[in-house]
Amino acid sequence: MDSPTYRIINIYAQTDKSAESVIVGSRAGLEALSKALELALENGESSCRVAPNDMDTYEIRVLLNNEPIDSPFWSKMKLPYSELDDCCNETVSPKEFLDFGIRNSEDLIRKESLMKKNREISDKIGFYYYVGEKDTNQTDTREQNP
């Protein structure tokens, strides 16, 4: 397998504030990412399909937002390293922004209540999913070998 012919990209996220992120890729992978970045600059958003070195493909989605840092869009955006300590329930992941079609503060304000309802339903479903524990007091009705 000649890696220059495959779009290989490994992205290692920040582990904490001020920590570095690292992107390692084959030439083809880095060129695909570069093209996706160029297209996002031209069109507002873009994506490219790549794979890490285990060849399980995934999509990198790129979104352009040039609003001021104190805009609702950036104020509500979850920080990259907040996944480690999910204490910021008031923030929204970039995936949710993309899934709900949020590209700017106006979109966010218009769809915020829908997102909140969706999150409440997801939390409720998650609760019921994990409540069903196995009853350890049940007796085994199978015949036992003497």
N, C-alpha and C positions, 0 to 999 in steps of 0.2 A: 504494500500500500504506500503510494507516494503521497505524502501529506500536502505538497504544493497543489495537487489537483483537487483536494477536498477543502471545503469551507469550514475549517476548524477554528473555533473561538472558545476559549475558556475565560470566563469573567469571574474574577474573585472580588467580591464586594468588600466595602469598608467593614472593619470589625468594630470600630469605635470612632468617636469624633476625632478628626484630624488624622485618622489612619489612611493609608493609601489604598486605592483600588488598583487592581492589576488586570490588564487584558493581555492574554497570550494567544497568538493565532498563527495559522499558516498564511502565506501570502494571499491565497484565494479568499480565506476567511476575512482577513483584514481589508482586502479590496472590497468585499461585499459590504462590510461595515462602513467603510469610507463612502461608498456609493449611497448607502442608506442615509448617512449623515448629510451628504450633499443634497439628496432629494428632500429631506426634511427641511433643510434651509430654503429650498425653492418652493416647496408645496405645503409646508406646515407640519407634515408628518410623513412617516415612511416606515418600512420594515425590511428585514432580510432574514432568510432562513439559513441557519448555520448548525454546527454540531460541535460539542466538546470532543475530547479525544476518545470517548467511548462510542462515538458516532450516533448517539441518540439525539436526533435533530430537535431544534427548538427555534422559536422566532424571537428576534430582537426588534422591539417596537421603539421608534424614535418620535418624540413629539416636541415641537417648537412652541415656546410661549415666551414672548418678549415683554410681558407686563412687568411693572415695578415689583420689587421684592416684597413690599408690604401689601400687595393686592390679595384679594380673597383666594385666588388660585394658588399662589405660593404660600400663603399663610396656612392653608388647609392641607397642603401637600406633605405627606409623611416623609420624614427624613430617611435617607438610605440606611442608616445604622439603627433606626428605631425598631427594626424587626427583632433585635436582640432583647430589647426591653419594651414590650408593647404597652407602655404606660400612657401613651398619647392617643386615647380613644377619640379625641376631637379631630385627629388628622385622618387623611384618606390616602390609600395607597395609589401609586400611579396606575396600577392595573385597573382599579375602580374608575379612575378618571377616564381611561381609555374605553372601558366596557360601557360606561354610561354616556359616552360621546362628549365628554367635557374637554374642551380645548382652550377655554378662557374663563375668566371670572364670571362673565355673564351666564355662560352655560352652567357653571357651578351653582350660582345663586338660584337659577331656574330649576335645577334638578336635585338640590340638596335635600328637600323633604322626601323625595322618592328614594334617594340613597339611604336616608335614615330608616324609612319603613322597611326597605330591603334588608338592612343590617339587623333590625329587630326580628324580622321573620327568620333570618339565617341563624341568629342566636337562639331563637326558640326551637328551631328544628335541631340544632346542635345539641341543645339541652335534652330533648327527647331521645335523640340518638344515643346519648351516653347514659341515660337513666336505666335502660334495660340491662341490669346486672343479672348474672346467673344466680338462681336461688340455691344456696349451698345446703339448705335444710331438707331438700327433697331426698326421699329414700330411693335407692336403686332397686327397681322392680325386676331387673334381669335375674335369671336363675344363676346361682353361683355353683361352680363345680365343686363337688365334695372332695 
